[in-house]
């Protein structure tokens, strides 16, 4: 219970009793989560932090616009808003999608027509000039990149999206800031307060001790984890700075409670501008511990839980998405386990599923896919997976040796095969991708490339083979059918709905040329988008029509509510993946053929779950399961429910 004395003191900060009651009820509900996690990280410093934290939260609550306060109440009444089958995301770079924020405003009809309910605009807060890691080297969290617009433009866009039932997501870079950020500038100027915001060392003693157990994120163009900076010393002389990602990105020191307070203030400021979802970038890296890889430390989860609790007191309409590309055993902690269960992030990327999609497509074998899914612990029912076929980043082959061994594979050999296959080096491959960040020490080769080029459309257009083009289209639709059916928020990457190919012109842009991930960050082809529905027989037309059909079916399928998890069913054919969903309205079985071959699939496997009759929601067709086999054409997908539901 909230102490009477504190409640009475806080009530004096409100002119309206209803506002006071609302704030105090939320503080009572989420305050324990906030305080417990802060004490676990900051110990005896917590009391002093809480006094300042409440001041920040009260100010943000009073500044919160009335329409957003109404959204807060609506979300509290519908806490599963992110789990609905109608929830579909779209991911785009503002400039590449529509030039500016005002340009995005002019394309809302397109997004609404596609069925989008959640728009993730890639980094748009003001970055450093020049090289900036695709916008992830932020110079000012309270300003928009000047060529994209202003903060007022952002607020206007957020309102326009909200009026159409679309939530706005922005990236919040937590691990580091640009060297040019005000905090870093003051640190270099010798201000002790801001020097404590970073990890600064006068010599190599500290860095060398940490480096003994730290991996390299970008070994090609940013080797090591520390950078010598001529101004980083205590008195203006040089010093070593922790820079996990790039020399111009200074890692923040989250063991300093001032850093936590700064980010609560930033989150609430942006939430009051209309941001509804925050992608917590590089969240796994924020806590440093000697003798470890300084990733996934327990303090990370405490800090995220505390950030979420503070945000829910002021702005409960806001959700957190963890950008944690880590092993399944570590990933679950970003959604919450034990005392953190369901209290850390609301969403997390299901990176493993994305990797397994491409793995099964290359191998025409789903056994590793099934083993990887079985290894996942159950998530909290109030949390949600972010599902995707592609994103702005490269594909790293996050395949564990243990999963591979259970599937009868060598993990190392399979990762090598996938890198060869998707970089176009494997004999007979259909893929056109580029190797990103080859690490000779580990043999790791990540892959860049658009979904369409990786799925074979680029190669098919080169050869002009109608059969190859049809296979490429079917591969793209199969991949999207899995993410739409798995259970979570499916995230469509800009241009995939048009089957856009690799954009090799990135090499002509000096700041993009060193980073071949720009090959799958093309500019939106609006001319193609406007005519593609009038070109139903073109590859892009088929992908677009197929995807729009899938989205309509998903919206009308309650079995896909994300509180329910998909479970792997044993499949007698390695080419076919089977997923089961147990919904109160009945069982759903999803069938995915990951090969171009026709599979005569044993009907008894489906009959044992669904009975003698089923309906495929994707085609509207009835299936009799009392026969020996079900015919699955190449790359066929079925969403089967009990027959009487659609009769």
N, C-alpha and C positions, 0 to 999 in steps of 0.2 A: 504493500500500500504506500502511496505517496505521503510523505510526512506532512502533517497538518500545517506546521509552521512554514515549510517550504511552499506548500500549495497556496497558503494565504499571501505569502510574499509575492509569488508569481502572479496571482490574480490582480494585484495592483497594477500590473503592466498592461491591463486590458481595460478598454472603455465599455466593452460589450460583454455581458455575462455569457452569452452563447459562445462567443469566441474563446473566452476563458475556459468554459467547460470543455470545449472541443480539444484545446491544447492540453489541458490537464489530464483528460481521459486518455489521450494518446501517450502522454508522458508516463502515465501509470502503466499503460499496456506495454510499451516498448522500453521503458526506462531501465528495467532490470537487464535486458539484453545489452543495452548501451554501457551501463556501468560495469557489469561483469566482464565484458570484453576489454574495456579500457583498463580496468584494474589488472587483468591478466597481462597486459602489455606494459603499462606505465606505472603500476604499483602505487606508491605513496604520492606520486605526482598527479594522480587522477583527480583529487578533490579540487586542486587549483585549476586544472583543465576544465572541469565541469562548470565552474563558475563562469568562465569565459565562453564555454560552449553554449550554455543556456542563453547568454546574451546574443550570440550569433543567431541561434535558432529563433528566438523571439523576434528579432529584427526581420528575419526572412519571413516568418509567419505573418507579421503585420504587412509586409510588402507584397504578399502573394495576391495576385489579381483574383477578383471574385469568380470569374469563370473557371479558373484553375482550382479554387476551393470547392466549387461545385463538382468538378471532376474528381477531386479527392474523395468526396462523399460517395459518388457513383462507384468508384473503384473499391471502396471499402464494402459496399453492398454486393459487388460482383468481383470477389478476389480472384476468380479464375479467368479473368478477361484475356490473359495471354494464352490460355489453354484451349480456347474455343476453336473448332474446326474452320471457322471463318478467318482466323488470324493467319495472314500471309504477309511476309516481309519482302521488301525490295531494297537492294543495296546498290548505291551509286556514288560516284564522285560528282559533286555539284557542277564543276566546270565541264566535265565530260558528258554529263547528262543534259544540262541545259544552260551552261555558261555562267549563270549567276543565281543567287537565291530568288531574285525576281523572275528569272527564267524558269526555275523550278515551279514557282507559283503558277506560271502559265501552262504547265504540263500536268496539272492535277487531274484533269479529265482523263488523261491517258492512264495515270496510276489507278484512279478509281475504276475505270473501265476494265482494267486488268484484274481487279479484285484485291488490290493492295490495301492492307490495314495497318501497315507498319513500315515506315520509311527510314532507312539508315543512310544518312548522308556521311560519307567518309570524311576524314579530318578536314575541318573547315575553320577551326579556331586559328588565330594568327600564328603562323610558323615563322621561324627565322628565314631570312632571305637566302636564296641560293639553295644548296643541297639541304634537305630537311626531312629525309626518310619518309617521303610521301605525305608530309604534313604531321608526322608524329614527333617532330622537334618543335614543341609549342613555345612561342615567345610571350604570348599574352592570352590567357584563358578567358579574358573578358572582352575580347575583340575578335571580329571575323576577319579572315584573310581579305585584304582590301579589294582585290579584284573580284571577289564574290559578293560583296555587299557590306552591310553594317549589322550591328546587333538589332537595330530596329527592323531591318529586313528579315532577320531570323525570327523575331517575335511575330511579325506579320505572317510569315510562311507557316509558323507553328499554329497560329490561329486558323489559317485557311485549311491546313491539314485536319485540325481538330474538328472543324465544321463538317468535314466529310468522313469523320470516324477513323482518321488515320493518325497514328502516333508517331512522333518524331524521335529518332534516336541519334545521338551524337557520341563520338569517341571522347573519353576522358583518359588522358595519358597520366598514369599514376606513378610510374617508376622513375620518370626523369622529366627534366625541362630542357629547353634549348640553352646553350651557353649564353645566349643573348637575353634570356629571361631576366626580369628585374631582380629576382632573388639571386641569380648567379652573378649579375653585375655588381650587386652590393657585396656579395661574398668576395669577389675579386678586389673590391675596393677596401677590404679589410674589416667590414662590419661583422663583429663577432656573432651577432644574432643570426645573420644569414649564412655565415660560414658553417654554423651548426645545422643548416638545412641540407648539407651535402657531406659526402665522404671524401675528405681531403687529407693527403699524406705528404710530409716533407721529403720523404725518401722512399726507396723501393722496399723497405722492410715490411710494411703492412701489405702493399700490393702483392709482393711475392708470396707471402704467407697465404693470402686468399687464393691467388692464381693456382696454387697446387691442386685445388679441387674444383675450380671453375671451368665449365665448358666455354667454347667460343660460339657466339650466335652467328656472326658474319665473318667467318675466317678469311674470305677472299678480300674484302675491302675494309674490314675493321677488326683485325686480329687483336687478341688480348682483351682485357676488361678494364684497363686503366690507361689514362692519357696524360702525358706531361703537358702542363699548361704554364706558359711563361708568367702568368699573373696570379696563379692559384695559391701561392704561398701566403703565410700569415701577414707578412709585411710587404706584399707586392712582388716578392721574388717568385720563382717558379715552384710548382708543386704537382703532385700526382692526384688526379681526379678519377673517381670510379665512373666509368662510361661503358656500361654493358653492351650497348648497341652501336653507337658511333661516337667519334671523338667530340662531336658537338652536342651530344645529349648527356647531360650531367645527372647521374642517379641521385635521387633524393634520400635523405636519411629519416626514415619513418620511425626510428627510435626516439626522435625528437617530437614531443606532443604538439609543438607549434605547426609542424607539417600536417598532422591530422586536422588541426583546427582550420588551417588554410583551405584544405580540400573540402571540409564540410561547408565552409562559406562559399566556395566555388560551385559546388554541386547545387546548393540551394539558390544561388544567383541564377545559374543556368536553368534550373527547374522553374523558377519564376519567369523565365523568358519563354517557357513552353516546352522545354525538353522533357520527354516522358520516359525515355529509356537511355541509360548510360552504359556504353560498352566500356568496361573497365580494362583498358589496354595494359598489357604486360603485367597483369596483377600478380602473377606467380613470382615475380622478381623483387617485390618491394622490400622484403626483409632479408638482411644480410647476416650470415652466421659463419664464422671461421670454421674450416674443416668440413664444410658441406658445399653443395653446388649452389647454395643461396637461392634456391627455388622451393616453393611449396612449404615454407616453414610455417609452424603452427600460428605464429603471430599474424601471418597473412590473413588467415580465416577470422581471427579475432578482430582485426582492423576492418575487414570488409563487413562483418556482422555489426560492428559499431557504426560504420558509415551508413549502413542500411537502416539501423534503428533510428539514428538521428534524422535521416531523411524521411522515414515513415511518420515521425512525430509532426514534422512540418508539412510534408508533401507526399502523402501516402499513394498518390496516383503514379508516382515514379517507380520504375523497376530498374534493377541492375542486371547486366549480362556480363558474365566473366569471360574474358578472353584468356583462357587458360588452355594452351595446347600442350597437354601433359598426359601421362599414362592414365588409364581408367581408374586405377587404384588411388591416384592422386586427385583426379578430376572430381570425384564424388564429393570431396571436401569443400569444393567451391559452391555446391548446392546445400551442403550442411550434413554433418553426421553427429551422432551422440547429442551433446547439449546444444550444438549448432544446427540441429536437424531442421531444414527448411528455413533457416534464418540468415543465410549468407548472401547468395545471389539468387535472383528469381529465374535466370536462364544461364545456361552454359553451352558453349559450342560442343557439338558431338563430333569432334574432329575424327575420331576413330571410324565412325560410320562413313564419313566422306572418303577416307583413305581406303576403306574396304570396298566401297562402290567401284573405285578405279581398279583396285586389285582384282576383284572378281570379273570385271569387264575384260581385263587383259588375259587372265588365266582361264576364263570360262569355267571357273570352279568356285563354289560358294562355301566350301568347307572351312576355310580360314575365316571368312565373314561370320559364319555361325559360331565358331569358337570365340572370336573376339567379342561378339555380342553376349555370349553366355558368361564371359568373364566380368561383365559390368555388374556392379552391385546395384540393387534397386535404388532409384532416386526418391527423394521426398515427394509425396503426391502433390504438393502445392507448388512444385518447381517444374521447369520446362526445358527441354532441349532446343537449342538452335540448330536446325538441320540445313545442310547446304551441299550442293553438288560442286560448286566452285566459290571462291571468294577472291578478294583482291590480292591475297598472298600466294606464295608458292605452295606446292604440295610436298610436304616432308613425309617420308614413308615410315610413319609411326606404327610399326608392326612389331609386337614384342616377340622375342624368341620363344617364350612359353606358349603363346597362342599358336605360333607357327609349328612348334613341336607337336602340339595336340592335333594339328591338322596334317601331320606327317611331312612337314616341310622344314627346311633350314631357313631360319629367319634372315640370316645374312644373304644367302643365295637368292631368296625371294625378293628382298629389297633391291639387290643388284639387278635382278630380272626386270622389276618394275621401272627402275631408272633407265635401263636400256630400252624397254618397250616404249615408254612415253617420251623419250628423247629421239625416237625414230631410228635407233640403232639395232633393234632386235629384228631378225629376219621375219618378214611377213607382217610387221606391225602396221596398224592403221593410224597410229597417232603421229602428230606433229607438235612436239614440245621442245623446250630448251632446258638444258641443265643449269640449275641455279645453285651457287655456293658449293662447288665440289670441295670436299675436305679429304685430301690424300691420306691424312692420318687415320681417319675412320672409314674411308670409302664412301661416305655419305654424299649422295647427289640428289638434291631436291629438284623439282620440276616446275617450270612456268609454262603457261599455255591456256588459251581459252577452252571452255568446255567443248565447243564445237570442233576445234582443231584437235583436241585430245581424243575426242570420240570418233574421229575419222572423216569428218566432212571436208576438211581442207584437202586431204589426200584423195578423196573421192572426186572432188571437183577438178583436181589436177589430171586425173586419169579419165574422167568423164563416164565412169561406170555407173549405170543406173542402179544396179544391185548394190554396189558399194554405198551410194548415196542413201538408198533406202535403209541399209543397215545402220548408217551413221545417224539418221533421223530416229530410228528405233532405239538406238543406244541412248541418245539424249533424252528421249521421252521416258525410257525405262528408269534412268537415273533420277529424273524428276518425280516419277511416280513413287519411287521408294521414299524420297524425303517428304513428299506430300502425305504419304500413308503411314510413316513410322510413328508419328505422335510427337508433336512439338511445334515450334514456329518454323515453317519452311521459309528459307531466305533465298529469294531469286536474285541472282547477280545480274546487274544491268547488261543488257544485250544478249543474254542467254535465251530470252524469249524470242529473239530474232535470229538465233544461231549465228551470232557474229564470230568471225574467225580471228586468228592472231593478227595483231596490228604491228607489223615489223617497222613501221615508221617511227617507233619510239627511239630508234638509234639515231635519228636526225635531231633529237632534242638533247642538248649537251647535259642537262641535269638528269635526264632519264637514261641516257645511253649506258652508264655503268651498271644499271639495275634492270635485268631483263624481265622482271615481273611486270614491267609496263607493257609487255607484249600482250597481256590479257587485261589491259585497262584501256580499251579503245574508246573513242568518242562515240556517243550515241548517234546512230544513223537514222535521223528523223524522216528522211525521205523514204527509206526502206520501211520504217515503222508505219508510215501513212499508206503505203501501197501493198503491204505484205498480205493483208487479208483479202486483197483482190488477186493474189497470186497463190491460190491454194495448192497448186501442184509443184511449186518450187520447194526446195528443202527447207528454207526458212519459213515458208507459208505452212508447211506441214508441222513443223515444230511449234509455231505460234498457235495454230488451230488446236493441235493436240494438247498443248499446255493450258490453253484457256478452257478446254473441255475438262481436263483434270482438276482445275481450280473450281469449276462449277460443281463437279461431283464431290469434291472434298467438302465444300460448304454445306452440302446436303447430307453428309454422312456423320451422324452423331458418334459413331463408334470411334472416331478419330480424336475425341477429346483427350488432351495431353496428360490428364491426371492418370490415365491408364497407360501402361507400358506394353510395348510389343515384346512378345516372347518367341524365341526360336523354337520351331518344331523340327524334329528329325526329318530329313529329306532323304529318300532312297536314291535320288539322282543328284550327283554333285553339282550339276549345272543349275539346279533349281533351289532358290532360297524360299523357305516357308516361315511366315510370321503369323502369330496368333494374338488377337486382342480380345479380352474378355470384358465386354461392356454390359451394363444392365439390360440393354435392349437385345442382347444376344451376342453370340460369338462371331468374330470376323476372322477369316483366314486370308492372308495375302500371299500370292504365288508369283514369283519372279524368275523367269528364265534368262540367265545371264549368258546365253550363247546364241549364235545365229542359227543354230540347228533346231529342227522340229523335235520336240521331246514328247514321247508318249508316256505320260506321267501316270503312275498307278493311282486309280481313283479311290482305293480303299483308304489311303492316307487322309484324304479330304472327307470321305464319307464317315470315318470314325469320329470326326469332330462336328460335322455339319448335318449329318443324316443323308438321306437319299437325294435330296434336292437342294440346290443353292442358286442364288442369283449373283451375277457379277455386276457390281455397281458401276464399273467402268464402261461396260458395253451395254448394260441393260439386259443381257442375255440370261436365259435360264440354263442351268446345268443339271443333267441327270447323272448322279454319282453312283448309280447302281450298275453301271457298265464297268468293264475292266480298266479302261484308261481314259484319261482326259488329254486331248491333243493341245500342246502348247507350241505355237509357231515361234520362230526366232524372236527373242527379246520380248515375248508376250508377258503382260502383267495382268493379274486378276485380283479383284477385291471381292471376295466371296462372303456373303452372309446367308443366313437361313432363308430358304426359298419363299416362305410365306410372307416375309417382311415386304417384298416388293410386288407381290401378286396383285 
